[in-house]
Amino acid sequence: MSTLQRPRLRLRVSEKFGDTVQGEGPSTGVPACFIRLALCNLVCSPCDTPYTWDHARYDLRKEAHYESVEELLAWALDQPEDLGRFVWISWSLVRVCR
């Protein structure tokens, strides 16, 4: 009997970085790490990360890459304990690919 494998869910990631602090909102100053997903559809005027969505000025194929949910989880769990395991995921409507 053959075993069917479930396809791995992949997200388009613009960047991920850690061992920093949250810089805005009610959690300002809280140690954190971030996973910033690409292809935001909001186009907010004060946006500080246009390279995640502005295909007219940036090559999104170079600015983003795909990672599986499992890879992102492994990365987040590998962050320093003193971050309190806070992982902020920045996205709006994200295209998900298998």
CORPEHU-V667608 format. One record per helix or strand. SS is the DSSP state (helix for helix, strand for strand). FROM is the first residue (numbers start at 1). LEN is the number of residues. If there is no record, write none. Layout:
# CORPEHU-V667608
ss=(SS,SS)
from=(FROM,FROM)
len=(LEN,LEN)
This chain:
# CORPEHU-V667608
ss=(strand,helix,strand,helix,helix,strand,helix,helix,strand,strand)
from=(10,25,31,50,60,65,69,81,87,96)
len=(12,3,7,3,4,4,9,3,4,2)
